[in-house]
Amino acid sequence: MFSEFHQPRFSETDALGHINNTVVPIWFEAARVPVFQIFNPEQDLSNWNLIIAKVEVNFLAQMGYQDRVEIRSHISKIGNSSFNVLQEVWQNQQRVAWGECVMVKFDYRANRASPISDFERNQLSAHQTDKSQLLA
């Protein structure tokens, strides 16, 4: 599991003072940087090799401005050229949102998916979690 903490910003709130629903996907993307580094350690955009095929976000409770959040990122599935990143938002010891995205290793020159290498698979596997147990 990868974990990072984030202090919500005032600009991330809505008119009711809650964290806006559009913010969580942005937090999730920022928390995927360690996953990106498995595939592209230098984060060189001219050699980028990942795309997102699907994004899902589920809201479980309201999030507030003043208390920091923890974003937990897990690998929930690894295929031949794709993998799933399951992410959670925790605030005040409560899971308040979770989501999952499907990422594909992609060769932009050939314009097609490419296989995940053994090295990349091993790195992802170190962070793999059973989704059914995590969300129970």
N, CA, C and O atoms as a MOPAC input file, in Angstrom:
PM7 MOZYME 1SCF
protein

 N      0.85000 1    -1.18500 1     0.00000 1
 C      0.00000 1     0.00000 1     0.00000 1
 C      0.88800 1     1.23800 1     0.00000 1
 O      1.90600 1     1.29600 1     0.68900 1
 N      0.48700 1     2.19900 1    -0.77100 1
 C      1.09400 1     3.52500 1    -0.73900 1
 C      0.17300 1     4.40100 1     0.09600 1
 O     -1.04500 1     4.23100 1     0.05200 1
 N      0.73300 1     5.33300 1     0.85400 1
 C     -0.08700 1     6.21600 1     1.68100 1
 C      0.49500 1     7.62300 1     1.65100 1
 O      1.71000 1     7.81600 1     1.68800 1
 N     -0.39500 1     8.58900 1     1.58600 1
 C      0.04700 1     9.98200 1     1.70300 1
 C     -1.03500 1    10.78800 1     2.40100 1
 O     -2.21900 1    10.45700 1     2.33700 1
 N     -0.60900 1    11.84600 1     3.06600 1
 C     -1.53200 1    12.71500 1     3.78300 1
 C     -1.67200 1    14.03100 1     3.03000 1
 O     -0.73800 1    14.50600 1     2.38300 1
 N     -2.86200 1    14.60200 1     3.13400 1
 C     -3.16800 1    15.84400 1     2.43000 1
 C     -4.03100 1    16.71000 1     3.33500 1
 O     -5.00800 1    16.23400 1     3.91400 1
 N     -3.67500 1    17.96300 1     3.45200 1
 C     -4.50700 1    18.91500 1     4.18300 1
 C     -5.43900 1    19.58500 1     3.17600 1
 O     -4.97700 1    20.31800 1     2.30200 1
 N     -6.75100 1    19.34000 1     3.28800 1
 C     -7.67100 1    19.97800 1     2.34000 1
 C     -7.50600 1    21.49700 1     2.33400 1
 O     -7.27300 1    22.12800 1     3.36500 1
 N     -7.63400 1    22.04700 1     1.14900 1
 C     -7.52800 1    23.49500 1     0.98100 1
 C     -8.92600 1    24.11700 1     0.96900 1
 O     -9.90300 1    23.46600 1     0.59900 1
 N     -9.00300 1    25.35400 1     1.36800 1
 C    -10.28000 1    26.07600 1     1.38100 1
 C    -10.90900 1    26.05200 1    -0.00900 1
 O    -12.12800 1    25.93900 1    -0.13700 1
 N    -10.08900 1    26.15800 1    -1.04300 1
 C    -10.60700 1    26.18700 1    -2.41900 1
 C    -11.22700 1    24.85500 1    -2.83800 1
 O    -11.89000 1    24.79200 1    -3.87300 1
 N    -11.02600 1    23.79400 1    -2.06200 1
 C    -11.57800 1    22.48500 1    -2.39100 1
 C    -12.95800 1    22.25200 1    -1.77000 1
 O    -13.52500 1    21.16700 1    -1.89400 1
 N    -13.48300 1    23.26400 1    -1.11200 1
 C    -14.80100 1    23.12500 1    -0.49400 1
 C    -15.89200 1    23.63800 1    -1.42600 1
 O    -15.63900 1    24.40200 1    -2.35700 1
 N    -17.11800 1    23.18900 1    -1.14400 1
 C    -18.26600 1    23.67000 1    -1.90800 1
 C    -19.02400 1    24.70600 1    -1.07100 1
 O    -18.55800 1    25.10500 1    -0.00400 1
 N    -20.16000 1    25.12700 1    -1.54400 1
 C    -20.93100 1    26.16900 1    -0.86600 1
 C    -21.41500 1    25.74000 1     0.51200 1
 O    -21.74000 1    26.59200 1     1.33900 1
 N    -21.47100 1    24.44500 1     0.77600 1
 C    -21.90300 1    23.93700 1     2.07800 1
 C    -20.74200 1    23.71000 1     3.03900 1
 O    -20.94500 1    23.29600 1     4.18000 1
 N    -19.51600 1    23.98300 1     2.57100 1
 C    -18.34800 1    23.80500 1     3.41600 1
 C    -17.77700 1    22.39600 1     3.40800 1
 O    -16.87200 1    22.08500 1     4.18300 1
 N    -18.30100 1    21.54400 1     2.53700 1
 C    -17.79500 1    20.17400 1     2.41200 1
 C    -16.76000 1    20.12000 1     1.29100 1
 O    -16.70300 1    21.01500 1     0.44800 1
 N    -15.95100 1    19.07600 1     1.28500 1
 C    -15.03200 1    18.87000 1     0.17600 1
 C    -15.86700 1    18.56500 1    -1.07100 1
 O    -16.73500 1    17.69300 1    -1.05100 1
 N    -15.59400 1    19.28500 1    -2.14000 1
 C    -16.35000 1    19.13300 1    -3.38100 1
 C    -16.08400 1    17.76600 1    -3.99000 1
 O    -14.96900 1    17.25000 1    -3.91600 1
 N    -17.11100 1    17.18400 1    -4.59200 1
 C    -16.97600 1    15.83400 1    -5.16100 1
 C    -15.99200 1    15.76500 1    -6.32200 1
 O    -15.53700 1    14.67400 1    -6.66800 1
 N    -15.65700 1    16.88100 1    -6.92500 1
 C    -14.69800 1    16.86500 1    -8.03200 1
 C    -13.25100 1    16.77600 1    -7.55200 1
 O    -12.34400 1    16.54400 1    -8.35200 1
 N    -13.03400 1    16.95700 1    -6.26100 1
 C    -11.68200 1    17.00600 1    -5.71200 1
 C    -11.08000 1    15.61600 1    -5.51700 1
 O     -9.88100 1    15.42800 1    -5.72500 1
 N    -11.88800 1    14.65500 1    -5.12500 1
 C    -11.37100 1    13.31900 1    -4.80600 1
 C    -10.62900 1    12.69200 1    -5.98900 1
 O     -9.55200 1    12.13300 1    -5.77900 1
 N    -11.14700 1    12.75400 1    -7.22200 1
 C    -10.36100 1    12.19600 1    -8.33200 1
 C     -9.00100 1    12.88000 1    -8.51800 1
 O     -8.04200 1    12.24000 1    -8.94800 1
 N     -8.91600 1    14.15300 1    -8.20300 1
 C     -7.64200 1    14.87200 1    -8.29400 1
 C     -6.68900 1    14.37700 1    -7.21100 1
 O     -5.50500 1    14.16300 1    -7.47500 1
 N     -7.20000 1    14.19100 1    -5.98800 1
 C     -6.37000 1    13.62200 1    -4.91800 1
 C     -5.88300 1    12.23700 1    -5.31100 1
 O     -4.71700 1    11.90300 1    -5.09600 1
 N     -6.76900 1    11.42600 1    -5.88600 1
 C     -6.38700 1    10.07600 1    -6.29200 1
 C     -5.25900 1    10.11400 1    -7.32900 1
 O     -4.29300 1     9.35700 1    -7.23100 1
 N     -5.38800 1    10.99400 1    -8.31300 1
 C     -4.34000 1    11.07100 1    -9.33600 1
 C     -3.00600 1    11.45000 1    -8.71000 1
 O     -1.98100 1    10.84800 1    -9.02900 1
 N     -3.00800 1    12.43500 1    -7.83000 1
 C     -1.76100 1    12.85300 1    -7.17700 1
 C     -1.15300 1    11.70900 1    -6.36700 1
 O      0.06900 1    11.57800 1    -6.30300 1
 N     -1.98700 1    10.89400 1    -5.75800 1
 C     -1.50300 1     9.78600 1    -4.93600 1
 C     -1.01600 1     8.60400 1    -5.77300 1
 O     -0.41500 1     7.67600 1    -5.23300 1
 N     -1.26600 1     8.62700 1    -7.08000 1
 C     -0.78100 1     7.54800 1    -7.95500 1
 C      0.64000 1     7.77700 1    -8.44700 1
 O      1.16600 1     6.94200 1    -9.18200 1
 N      1.27700 1     8.87400 1    -8.06900 1
 C      2.63900 1     9.14800 1    -8.53900 1
 C      3.60100 1     7.99800 1    -8.23200 1
 O      4.39600 1     7.65100 1    -9.10600 1
 N      3.57700 1     7.38800 1    -7.04400 1
 C      4.48600 1     6.24600 1    -6.82800 1
 C      4.23200 1     5.08700 1    -7.79400 1
 O      5.16200 1     4.35900 1    -8.14200 1
 N      3.00500 1     4.91400 1    -8.22000 1
 C      2.68900 1     3.88500 1    -9.22400 1
 C      3.27700 1     4.30700 1   -10.57100 1
 O      3.87600 1     3.49100 1   -11.27100 1
 N      3.10700 1     5.57600 1   -10.93100 1
 C      3.67500 1     6.07500 1   -12.18800 1
 C      5.18700 1     5.83000 1   -12.22300 1
 O      5.74600 1     5.48000 1   -13.26200 1
 N      5.84100 1     6.02300 1   -11.06300 1
 C      7.30000 1     5.89600 1   -11.00700 1
 C      7.77200 1     4.46200 1   -11.23200 1
 O      8.92000 1     4.25300 1   -11.62600 1
 N      6.93100 1     3.48700 1   -10.99500 1
 C      7.29200 1     2.10000 1   -11.31200 1
 C      7.52100 1     1.96200 1   -12.81800 1
 O      8.42800 1     1.25000 1   -13.24800 1
 N      6.71200 1     2.63200 1   -13.60000 1
 C      6.75600 1     2.51600 1   -15.05900 1
 C      7.63800 1     3.56700 1   -15.71900 1
 O      8.15100 1     3.35300 1   -16.81700 1
 N      7.81300 1     4.69200 1   -15.05600 1
 C      8.56900 1     5.79300 1   -15.63700 1
 C      9.24800 1     6.53400 1   -14.48100 1
 O      8.76200 1     7.58200 1   -14.05500 1
 N     10.36000 1     6.00700 1   -13.97200 1
 C     10.98500 1     6.57300 1   -12.76000 1
 C     11.30900 1     8.06400 1   -12.84800 1
 O     11.22600 1     8.77400 1   -11.84600 1
 N     11.67400 1     8.53800 1   -14.02800 1
 C     12.03000 1     9.96000 1   -14.17100 1
 C     10.82000 1    10.84800 1   -14.41100 1
 O     10.94500 1    12.07200 1   -14.44400 1
 N      9.63300 1    10.23200 1   -14.57900 1
 C      8.41800 1    10.97700 1   -14.90000 1
 C      8.59200 1    11.81000 1   -16.16800 1
 O      8.08700 1    12.92900 1   -16.26800 1
 N      9.30900 1    11.24900 1   -17.12600 1
 C      9.59300 1    11.89300 1   -18.40400 1
 C      8.35800 1    11.80600 1   -19.29900 1
 O      7.99600 1    10.72300 1   -19.75700 1
 N      7.72200 1    12.92800 1   -19.54400 1
 C      6.49100 1    12.93900 1   -20.34000 1
 C      6.71800 1    12.51100 1   -21.78900 1
 O      5.78700 1    12.03800 1   -22.44100 1
 N      7.93300 1    12.66800 1   -22.29900 1
 C      8.19100 1    12.21900 1   -23.66700 1
 C      8.28300 1    10.69600 1   -23.75400 1
 O      8.25300 1    10.13500 1   -24.84900 1
 N      8.39400 1    10.03200 1   -22.61600 1
 C      8.42000 1     8.56400 1   -22.56800 1
 C      7.27900 1     8.00500 1   -21.72200 1
 O      7.39100 1     6.90800 1   -21.17600 1
 N      6.18600 1     8.75100 1   -21.61100 1
 C      5.06400 1     8.31000 1   -20.78300 1
 C      4.48200 1     7.02900 1   -21.35300 1
 O      4.37500 1     6.87700 1   -22.57000 1
 N      4.10400 1     6.10000 1   -20.46900 1
 C      3.66200 1     4.80200 1   -20.94900 1
 C      2.45900 1     4.25500 1   -20.18600 1
 O      2.30800 1     3.03900 1   -20.07300 1
 N      1.61900 1     5.10800 1   -19.67200 1
 C      0.39800 1     4.68200 1   -18.98700 1
 C     -0.78400 1     5.51000 1   -19.47200 1
 O     -0.64800 1     6.69600 1   -19.77100 1
 N     -1.94000 1     4.86800 1   -19.54400 1
 C     -3.18500 1     5.58200 1   -19.79200 1
 C     -4.22600 1     5.06000 1   -18.80000 1
 O     -4.07500 1     3.97700 1   -18.23400 1
 N     -5.26700 1     5.83600 1   -18.60600 1
 C     -6.38500 1     5.40300 1   -17.76900 1
 C     -7.50800 1     4.95200 1   -18.68800 1
 O     -7.88400 1     5.65800 1   -19.62400 1
 N     -8.03700 1     3.76500 1   -18.40800 1
 C     -9.14700 1     3.23300 1   -19.19500 1
 C    -10.48100 1     3.41800 1   -18.48900 1
 O    -11.52600 1     3.46000 1   -19.13700 1
 N    -10.45300 1     3.52900 1   -17.16400 1
 C    -11.69500 1     3.66300 1   -16.40000 1
 C    -11.39100 1     4.28900 1   -15.04900 1
 O    -10.34600 1     4.03000 1   -14.45100 1
 N    -12.31800 1     5.11900 1   -14.57400 1
 C    -12.21200 1     5.72000 1   -13.24600 1
 C    -13.56200 1     5.60500 1   -12.56300 1
 O    -14.59700 1     5.88900 1   -13.16400 1
 N    -13.54700 1     5.18800 1   -11.31100 1
 C    -14.76200 1     5.05900 1   -10.50400 1
 C    -14.49100 1     5.70200 1    -9.14500 1
 O    -13.42700 1     5.50200 1    -8.56000 1
 N    -15.45800 1     6.47400 1    -8.64500 1
 C    -15.34100 1     7.08600 1    -7.31300 1
 C    -16.64500 1     6.84800 1    -6.56600 1
 O    -17.73100 1     7.04700 1    -7.11000 1
 N    -16.52600 1     6.42400 1    -5.32700 1
 C    -17.67900 1     6.15600 1    -4.46400 1
 C    -17.54500 1     6.99000 1    -3.19900 1
 O    -16.51400 1     6.95300 1    -2.52700 1
 N    -18.58900 1     7.74000 1    -2.88000 1
 C    -18.57700 1     8.60000 1    -1.70200 1
 C    -19.36800 1     7.93200 1    -0.58700 1
 O    -20.50200 1     7.50000 1    -0.79600 1
 N    -18.76700 1     7.84700 1     0.59800 1
 C    -19.38100 1     7.15400 1     1.72300 1
 C    -19.82600 1     8.08800 1     2.83600 1
 O    -20.76900 1     7.77900 1     3.56500 1
 N    -19.16500 1     9.21300 1     2.97200 1
 C    -19.49400 1    10.17400 1     4.04000 1
 C    -18.98700 1    11.55500 1     3.62500 1
 O    -18.17900 1    11.68700 1     2.70500 1
 N    -19.47500 1    12.56800 1     4.31400 1
 C    -19.03300 1    13.93000 1     4.03600 1
 C    -17.60000 1    14.11700 1     4.51700 1
 O    -17.17300 1    13.52200 1     5.50600 1
 N    -16.87200 1    14.95700 1     3.79400 1
 C    -15.50400 1    15.30500 1     4.17800 1
 C    -15.46200 1    16.78300 1     4.48800 1
 O    -16.10200 1    17.59200 1     3.81800 1
 N    -14.70800 1    17.12300 1     5.50100 1
 C    -14.62100 1    18.51600 1     5.92100 1
 C    -13.29100 1    19.15500 1     5.57400 1
 O    -12.33500 1    18.48200 1     5.18900 1
 N    -13.25600 1    20.43700 1     5.71800 1
 C    -12.10100 1    21.24900 1     5.35300 1
 C    -10.96000 1    21.15800 1     6.35700 1
 O     -9.80100 1    21.06700 1     5.95300 1
 N    -11.25200 1    21.17900 1     7.63600 1
 C    -10.20100 1    21.40500 1     8.63100 1
 C     -9.35500 1    20.18500 1     8.97200 1
 O     -8.23200 1    20.34800 1     9.45100 1
 N     -9.83700 1    18.99100 1     8.74900 1
 C     -9.09400 1    17.79400 1     9.14300 1
 C     -8.40100 1    17.17400 1     7.93800 1
 O     -9.00500 1    17.00100 1     6.87900 1
 N     -7.12200 1    16.84000 1     8.11300 1
 C     -6.37800 1    16.26500 1     6.99900 1
 C     -6.93400 1    14.89200 1     6.62600 1
 O     -7.61400 1    14.23600 1     7.41600 1
 N     -6.62600 1    14.48400 1     5.40700 1
 C     -7.08000 1    13.19500 1     4.89300 1
 C     -5.85800 1    12.34000 1     4.57300 1
 O     -4.76500 1    12.84400 1     4.31200 1
 N     -6.08200 1    11.03300 1     4.60400 1
 C     -5.06400 1    10.08800 1     4.16500 1
 C     -5.59200 1     9.41800 1     2.90400 1
 O     -6.73100 1     8.95300 1     2.86300 1
 N     -4.75400 1     9.37500 1     1.88200 1
 C     -5.09100 1     8.67300 1     0.64900 1
 C     -4.27500 1     7.37900 1     0.64900 1
 O     -3.04500 1     7.40800 1     0.67400 1
 N     -4.97200 1     6.25700 1     0.62200 1
 C     -4.32900 1     4.94800 1     0.57900 1
 C     -4.52600 1     4.36300 1    -0.81200 1
 O     -5.64200 1     4.32600 1    -1.33000 1
 N     -3.44000 1     3.91100 1    -1.40400 1
 C     -3.48800 1     3.35600 1    -2.76400 1
 C     -2.99200 1     1.91800 1    -2.73800 1
 O     -1.92200 1     1.62000 1    -2.20700 1
 N     -3.78000 1     1.04900 1    -3.31500 1
 C     -3.48400 1    -0.37800 1    -3.36800 1
 C     -3.57500 1    -0.84900 1    -4.81300 1
 O     -4.28000 1    -0.24600 1    -5.62300 1
 N     -2.87900 1    -1.90300 1    -5.13200 1
 C     -3.04900 1    -2.56600 1    -6.42100 1
 C     -4.02500 1    -3.70900 1    -6.17200 1
 O     -3.76700 1    -4.57500 1    -5.33700 1
 N     -5.14600 1    -3.71600 1    -6.89500 1
 C     -6.17800 1    -4.72300 1    -6.63700 1
 C     -6.23000 1    -5.81000 1    -7.70300 1
 O     -6.84700 1    -6.85400 1    -7.49100 1
 N     -5.58600 1    -5.57700 1    -8.85100 1
 C     -5.59300 1    -6.58800 1    -9.91400 1
 C     -4.44900 1    -6.28400 1   -10.87100 1
 O     -4.15700 1    -5.12500 1   -11.16400 1
 N     -3.81000 1    -7.34100 1   -11.35100 1
 C     -2.74300 1    -7.18000 1   -12.34400 1
 C     -3.02400 1    -8.13400 1   -13.49600 1
 O     -3.15300 1    -9.34300 1   -13.30400 1
 N     -3.11600 1    -7.56900 1   -14.69700 1
 C     -3.33600 1    -8.37800 1   -15.88400 1
 C     -2.07900 1    -8.41100 1   -16.74500 1
 O     -0.97200 1    -8.20300 1   -16.24900 1
 N     -2.25600 1    -8.67200 1   -18.02600 1
 C     -1.11400 1    -8.73000 1   -18.94900 1
 C     -0.57700 1    -7.35000 1   -19.29300 1
 O      0.63500 1    -7.13800 1   -19.31700 1
 N     -1.48400 1    -6.40700 1   -19.56100 1
 C     -1.06600 1    -5.04800 1   -19.89600 1
 C     -1.80200 1    -3.99800 1   -19.06600 1
 O     -1.54700 1    -2.80200 1   -19.20300 1
 N     -2.70300 1    -4.44100 1   -18.21600 1
 C     -3.46500 1    -3.49400 1   -17.39400 1
 C     -3.40700 1    -3.90600 1   -15.92700 1
 O     -3.07200 1    -5.04100 1   -15.58800 1
 N     -3.74100 1    -2.95700 1   -15.08300 1
 C     -3.80800 1    -3.20700 1   -13.64800 1
 C     -4.79500 1    -2.23100 1   -13.03300 1
 O     -5.07600 1    -1.17200 1   -13.59400 1
 N     -5.31800 1    -2.60200 1   -11.87100 1
 C     -6.28500 1    -1.75800 1   -11.17300 1
 C     -5.62700 1    -1.14700 1    -9.94300 1
 O     -4.90500 1    -1.81300 1    -9.20200 1
 N     -5.89500 1     0.13200 1    -9.75000 1
 C     -5.45300 1     0.83500 1    -8.55100 1
 C     -6.70200 1     1.17000 1    -7.74400 1
 O     -7.55200 1     1.94000 1    -8.19100 1
 N     -6.80500 1     0.58900 1    -6.55700 1
 C     -7.91900 1     0.86500 1    -5.66500 1
 C     -7.43100 1     1.88200 1    -4.63700 1
 O     -6.38300 1     1.69300 1    -4.01900 1
 N     -8.19200 1     2.96000 1    -4.45600 1
 C     -7.75900 1     4.02900 1    -3.56700 1
 C     -8.86800 1     4.37200 1    -2.58100 1
 O    -10.05700 1     4.26100 1    -2.87600 1
 N     -8.42900 1     4.79300 1    -1.40100 1
 C     -9.36300 1     5.15700 1    -0.33800 1
 C     -8.99900 1     6.53200 1     0.20700 1
 O     -7.83200 1     6.92400 1     0.21700 1
 N    -10.01500 1     7.25200 1     0.65700 1
 C     -9.81200 1     8.49000 1     1.41200 1
 C    -10.28000 1     8.22300 1     2.83100 1
 O    -11.41000 1     7.78700 1     3.05200 1
 N     -9.40900 1     8.48700 1     3.78600 1
 C     -9.73300 1     8.34700 1     5.20600 1
 C     -9.63200 1     9.71200 1     5.86200 1
 O     -8.69200 1    10.47000 1     5.62500 1
 N    -10.62700 1    10.00900 1     6.69600 1
 C    -10.59300 1    11.24800 1     7.47600 1
 C    -11.15900 1    10.93500 1     8.84800 1
 O    -12.23800 1    10.35400 1     8.96400 1
 N    -10.43800 1    11.31400 1     9.87700 1
 C    -10.85700 1    11.05400 1    11.26800 1
 C    -11.15600 1     9.56900 1    11.49300 1
 O    -12.19600 1     9.21200 1    12.04700 1
 N    -10.23700 1     8.72000 1    11.05700 1
 C    -10.33400 1     7.26300 1    11.23100 1
 C    -11.57300 1     6.64200 1    10.55800 1
 O    -12.02000 1     5.56800 1    10.96100 1
 N    -12.11300 1     7.30100 1     9.55900 1
 C    -13.27900 1     6.78900 1     8.84100 1
 C    -12.98700 1     6.81400 1     7.33800 1
 O    -12.48000 1     7.80400 1     6.81000 1
 N    -13.31500 1     5.71000 1     6.65800 1
 C    -13.20400 1     5.71500 1     5.19800 1
 C    -14.38000 1     6.53100 1     4.67600 1
 O    -15.53900 1     6.18200 1     4.90300 1
 N    -14.07400 1     7.61400 1     3.98000 1
 C    -15.11700 1     8.53000 1     3.52000 1
 C    -15.34500 1     8.45400 1     2.00200 1
 O    -16.35800 1     8.93400 1     1.49200 1
 N    -14.39400 1     7.84900 1     1.29600 1
 C    -14.55400 1     7.65600 1    -0.14800 1
 C    -13.57700 1     6.57600 1    -0.59000 1
 O    -12.55500 1     6.33100 1     0.05000 1
 N    -13.91700 1     5.94800 1    -1.68900 1
 C    -12.99600 1     5.00500 1    -2.30600 1
 C    -13.25000 1     4.99400 1    -3.80000 1
 O    -14.31700 1     5.39200 1    -4.26800 1
 N    -12.27500 1     4.54200 1    -4.52500 1
 C    -12.42500 1     4.46800 1    -5.96600 1
 C    -11.43300 1     3.49000 1    -6.54600 1
 O    -10.51700 1     3.02000 1    -5.87100 1
 N    -11.63600 1     3.19800 1    -7.80400 1
 C    -10.74600 1     2.28300 1    -8.49200 1
 C    -10.57900 1     2.75700 1    -9.92200 1
 O    -11.53400 1     3.20500 1   -10.55800 1
 N     -9.36500 1     2.65500 1   -10.41800 1
 C     -9.12500 1     2.98600 1   -11.81100 1
 C     -8.41100 1     1.82200 1   -12.48100 1
 O     -7.67100 1     1.07100 1   -11.84500 1
 N     -8.64800 1     1.69300 1   -13.76400 1
 C     -7.95300 1     0.71300 1   -14.58200 1
 C     -6.90500 1     1.47900 1   -15.37500 1
 O     -7.22300 1     2.40300 1   -16.12300 1
 N     -5.65600 1     1.08200 1   -15.20000 1
 C     -4.55300 1     1.69900 1   -15.93500 1
 C     -4.00300 1     0.68500 1   -16.92300 1
 O     -3.97300 1    -0.51500 1   -16.64900 1
 N     -3.57400 1     1.17300 1   -18.05800 1
 C     -3.03600 1     0.32600 1   -19.11500 1
 C     -1.63300 1     0.80300 1   -19.45200 1
 O     -1.40300 1     1.99100 1   -19.67500 1
 N     -0.69800 1    -0.14100 1   -19.48400 1
 C      0.62900 1     0.19100 1   -19.99900 1
 C      0.46700 1     0.36000 1   -21.50400 1
 O     -0.06600 1    -0.52100 1   -22.17900 1
 N      0.92500 1     1.48500 1   -22.02400 1
 C      0.58900 1     1.86000 1   -23.39900 1
 C      1.82500 1     2.32500 1   -24.15200 1
 O      2.63500 1     3.09400 1   -23.63500 1
 N      1.95100 1     1.84900 1   -25.36600 1
 C      3.02000 1     2.26700 1   -26.27100 1
 C      2.42900 1     3.30100 1   -27.21900 1
 O      1.68500 1     2.95700 1   -28.13700 1
 N      2.76300 1     4.57300 1   -26.99300 1
 C      2.19600 1     5.64500 1   -27.80100 1
 C      2.68900 1     5.60800 1   -29.24100 1
 O      1.96600 1     6.01800 1   -30.14900 1
 N      3.90600 1     5.12600 1   -29.46500 1
 C      4.42600 1     5.06200 1   -30.84000 1
 C      3.64800 1     4.03000 1   -31.66300 1
 O      3.31800 1     4.27500 1   -32.82300 1
 N      3.36100 1     2.88400 1   -31.05900 1
 C      2.61600 1     1.82500 1   -31.75400 1
 C      1.10800 1     2.00300 1   -31.59700 1
 O      0.32500 1     1.34200 1   -32.27900 1
 N      0.70700 1     2.89900 1   -30.69500 1
 C     -0.70200 1     3.17800 1   -30.41700 1
 C     -1.46400 1     1.91900 1   -29.97800 1
 O     -2.54800 1     1.61800 1   -30.47600 1
 N     -0.85500 1     1.19600 1   -29.02600 1
 C     -1.50100 1    -0.00900 1   -28.50500 1
 C     -0.95500 1    -0.34100 1   -27.11700 1
 O      0.08500 1     0.16400 1   -26.69400 1
 N     -1.68400 1    -1.19400 1   -26.43900 1
 C     -1.25400 1    -1.66100 1   -25.12200 1
 C      0.02800 1    -2.47200 1   -25.26200 1
 O      0.28000 1    -3.09200 1   -26.29500 1
 N      0.82900 1    -2.45600 1   -24.20700 1
 C      2.05100 1    -3.26000 1   -24.19500 1
 C      2.11600 1    -4.06400 1   -22.90200 1
 O      1.53200 1    -3.66300 1   -21.89500 1
 N      2.81500 1    -5.19000 1   -22.91900 1
 C      2.83700 1    -6.05900 1   -21.73900 1
 C      3.56700 1    -5.43500 1   -20.55100 1
 O      4.55400 1    -4.71500 1   -20.70800 1
 N      3.05700 1    -5.73000 1   -19.37700 1
 C      3.72200 1    -5.33000 1   -18.13500 1
 C      4.94200 1    -6.23900 1   -17.96800 1
 O      4.82600 1    -7.46000 1   -18.06900 1
 N      6.10700 1    -5.64600 1   -17.71300 1
 C      7.33300 1    -6.43900 1   -17.57300 1
 C      7.32500 1    -7.18300 1   -16.23900 1
 O      6.53700 1    -6.87300 1   -15.34600 1
 N      8.20800 1    -8.16100 1   -16.12000 1
 C      8.33400 1    -8.90600 1   -14.85600 1
 C      8.73000 1    -7.97200 1   -13.71800 1
 O      8.21800 1    -8.10000 1   -12.60600 1
 N      9.64000 1    -7.03000 1   -13.98700 1
 C     10.04600 1    -6.06700 1   -12.96100 1
 C      8.84600 1    -5.23700 1   -12.49200 1
 O      8.61800 1    -5.08600 1   -11.29200 1
 N      8.08600 1    -4.70500 1   -13.44800 1
 C      6.91400 1    -3.88700 1   -13.10500 1
 C      5.88400 1    -4.71700 1   -12.34300 1
 O      5.30100 1    -4.23900 1   -11.36900 1
 N      5.65800 1    -5.95200 1   -12.77800 1
 C      4.71100 1    -6.84800 1   -12.10900 1
 C      5.13400 1    -7.10100 1   -10.65900 1
 O      4.29800 1    -7.08500 1    -9.75500 1
 N      6.42200 1    -7.33200 1   -10.43900 1
 C      6.92100 1    -7.55400 1    -9.08000 1
 C      6.74300 1    -6.32000 1    -8.20700 1
 O      6.37800 1    -6.42500 1    -7.03600 1
 N      7.00100 1    -5.15300 1    -8.78100 1
 C      6.82500 1    -3.90100 1    -8.02800 1
 C      5.35200 1    -3.67800 1    -7.67800 1
 O      5.03500 1    -3.29200 1    -6.55300 1
 N      4.46300 1    -3.91700 1    -8.62300 1
 C      3.02600 1    -3.77800 1    -8.35900 1
 C      2.56500 1    -4.79800 1    -7.32000 1
 O      1.79300 1    -4.46600 1    -6.42000 1
 N      3.03300 1    -6.02500 1    -7.44400 1
 C      2.62500 1    -7.10300 1    -6.53400 1
 C      2.95500 1    -6.78200 1    -5.08100 1
 O      2.24500 1    -7.21800 1    -4.17400 1
 N      4.00800 1    -6.03800 1    -4.85500 1
 C      4.38800 1    -5.66800 1    -3.48500 1
 C      3.32100 1    -4.81200 1    -2.80500 1
 O      3.30800 1    -4.69100 1    -1.58000 1
 N      2.42300 1    -4.21700 1    -3.59900 1
 C      1.37800 1    -3.33200 1    -3.07100 1
 C     -0.02000 1    -3.89000 1    -3.33300 1
 O     -1.01500 1    -3.17600 1    -3.20900 1
 N     -0.08500 1    -5.17900 1    -3.69900 1
 C     -1.36600 1    -5.78100 1    -4.04900 1
 C     -2.16000 1    -6.13100 1    -2.79100 1
 O     -1.61300 1    -6.60900 1    -1.79700 1
 N     -3.45900 1    -5.88000 1    -2.86500 1
 C     -4.38900 1    -6.12600 1    -1.75900 1
 C     -5.61800 1    -6.81500 1    -2.30600 1
 O     -6.01800 1    -6.57500 1    -3.44500 1
 N     -6.21300 1    -7.66200 1    -1.50700 1
 C     -7.46500 1    -8.33500 1    -1.87200 1
 C     -8.60800 1    -7.33400 1    -1.70900 1
 O     -8.93200 1    -6.92700 1    -0.59300 1
 N     -9.20400 1    -6.95100 1    -2.81000 1
 C    -10.27500 1    -5.94300 1    -2.81300 1
 C    -11.44300 1    -6.35100 1    -1.91900 1
 O    -11.98800 1    -5.51200 1    -1.20200 1
 N    -11.83700 1    -7.62600 1    -1.94900 1
 C    -12.98500 1    -8.06400 1    -1.16500 1
 C    -12.74100 1    -7.92000 1     0.33100 1
 O    -13.67100 1    -7.61800 1     1.07900 1
 N    -11.53100 1    -8.12700 1     0.77100 1
 C    -11.21900 1    -7.96100 1     2.20100 1
 C    -11.07600 1    -6.49500 1     2.57300 1
 O    -11.44000 1    -6.08000 1     3.67400 1
 N    -10.54300 1    -5.72400 1     1.64600 1
 C    -10.33200 1    -4.30500 1     1.91200 1
 C    -11.64000 1    -3.55400 1     2.07000 1
 O    -11.76300 1    -2.68300 1     2.93200 1
 N    -12.62100 1    -3.89100 1     1.23600 1
 C    -13.87600 1    -3.14400 1     1.23700 1
 C    -14.96200 1    -3.82000 1     2.07000 1
 O    -16.11700 1    -3.39600 1     2.03900 1
 N    -14.60400 1    -4.86300 1     2.81000 1
 C    -15.59800 1    -5.57500 1     3.64200 1
 C    -16.08200 1    -4.70500 1     4.78000 1
 O    -16.91600 1    -5.13800 1     5.57600 1

